Amino acid sequence: MLFLQGIVRGDWYGAVLRVRAAVNECGFVLEEHPFSGIMMNFRIELLRECAGRFATVLEEQAVVLHVTSLENLRAECGSQSREPIDAMLVILFADGDPDKIHIVPAVPG
């Protein structure tokens, strides 16, 4: 599985929509897992024929990939495989969402 990390600024809800739009242009969102209002994991599948432009599509949506993620994405795009690319995209929301609340149940003991 390809591991990608990125950062986005702006309104949390709008930023999530921008990430989804970028992924949907190059593949599919399979799962989403929010962690408070500052981070979210997206399990994605990138179509191999579109994966080469994924970083550019993210950038157009104001999502910046970490340098190591860019290198890993380029390496994966250079692979001879024709299978879609299974990836985990971890996004840090730099501005967070102070109004977002996730209730965490108490742990017994």
Long-range contacts (C-beta under 8 A, 24 or more apart in sequence): 1-86, 1-87, 1-88, 2-72, 2-73, 2-76, 2-85, 2-86, 2-87, 2-88, 3-69, 3-72, 3-87, 3-88, 3-90, 4-65, 4-66, 4-69, 4-72, 4-73, 4-87, 4-88, 4-89, 4-90, 5-65, 5-66, 5-68, 5-69, 5-89, 5-90, 5-91, 5-92, 6-58, 6-63, 6-64, 6-65, 6-66, 6-69, 6-89, 6-90, 6-91, 6-92, 7-63, 7-64, 7-66, 7-91, 7-92, 7-93, 7-94, 8-61, 8-62, 8-63, 8-64, 8-91, 8-92, 8-93, 8-94, 9-62, 9-93, 9-94, 9-95, 10-62, 10-95, 11-95, 11-97, 12-37, 12-93, 12-95, 12-96, 12-97, 12-100, 13-97, 15-62, 15-63, 15-91, 15-93, 15-95, 16-40, 18-61, 18-62, 18-63, 19-58, 19-61, 19-63, 19-89, 19-91, 21-61, 22-54, 22-57, 22-58, 22-60, 22-61, 22-63, 23-89, 25-50, 25-57, 26-50, 26-51, 26-53, 26-54, 26-57, 27-51, 27-54, 27-84, 27-85, 34-100, 34-102, 35-102, 36-96, 36-100, 36-102, 37-93, 37-96, 37-97, 37-98, 37-99, 37-100, 38-92, 38-93, 38-96, 38-97, 39-90, 39-91, 39-92, 39-93, 40-90, 40-91, 40-93, 41-88, 41-89, 41-90, 41-91, 42-88, 42-89, 42-90, 42-91, 43-86, 43-87, 43-88, 43-89, 44-86, 44-87, 44-88, 44-89, 45-84, 45-85, 45-86, 45-87, 46-84, 46-85, 46-87, 47-84, 48-77, 48-81, 48-82, 48-83, 48-84, 48-85, 51-76, 51-77, 51-85, 52-77, 63-91
